[in-house]
């Protein structure tokens, strides 16, 4: 069964509560990725690795807009005549998952290859959020320019490229060149940010926790 489950299935498993981070009786002495070979990981464990682990973070953001029919009342900053109230607004909450796709345990869990040109770079994937309205070169280029990776206390770096995969649900893959962005286990935090219009999504990773068989896995 493990071999035929897709990325969408892993997220569904985690959302159904099958993939808990620490289990019912507290944190284990060692995580499964340290004690078992990838071929022995079960569906529950893979779901947890890809949704709630040192390499996977849940992100959320809100988008607010005036409800249809209120724009002619003066816009969101103008109070409605005679009411003292601003036009009603609709707030939409988006939730997605950010995964450090180039990390060795993630590659072992997915058993797929990265796109051509993404090998040897940091690759971070975003799923569950419609970041771009289209897959046109212009739309993806704007998204690339708005996506960064930053080591704490250093300048952020723009993504070097972005590709959309739609085989098992929409996944935006961002690549970042390692040159000039060397990450070590001593770094306190690495922050990934991207945008959907004016909505900001941020995922924070701790290199100290991103260890796989005693080595930093990024």
ABEGO torsion letter per residue (X at the ends): XAAABBAAAAAAAAAAGABBAAEAAEBBABBAAAABBAAABBAAAAAAAAABBAABBBBBBBBBBBBBGAAAAGEAABBBBGAGBBBBBBBBBBBBBBBBAABAAAAAAAGBBBBBGABGBBBBBBBGBBABABABAAAAAAAAAABBBBBBGBBBBBBABBBBBAAAEBBBBBBBBABGABBBAABABBBBBBBBEABBBBBBBBAAABBBGGBBBX
